Amino acid sequence: MMKTIDDYMNDPSIIDEPLALREIHAIRLKTHDETKGMSTSEFTAFIHEQASEFLSVTPLNLTQSPNVNCGTGVA
């Protein structure tokens, strides 16, 4: 059974952190567990899928600058 975000929020290694920081650490721990053993291309696909899912339910007005060359680190 996959751990829930609440399980991670109660992880002893982060329990003493302020709530906002605990949430960030819990998400990081959950993502780490879900992607353990993935290849780079599998990990990239996973993150892309998660981002697409998030953006489909979250109304954000995001635009990409035409000067940004994604993936090369060159702007």
Buried (B, 14 or more C-beta within 10 A) or exposed (E): EEEEEEEBBEBEEBEEBEEEEBBEBBEEBBBEEEEEEEEEEEBEEBEEEEEEEEEEEEEEEEEEEEEEEEEEEEE
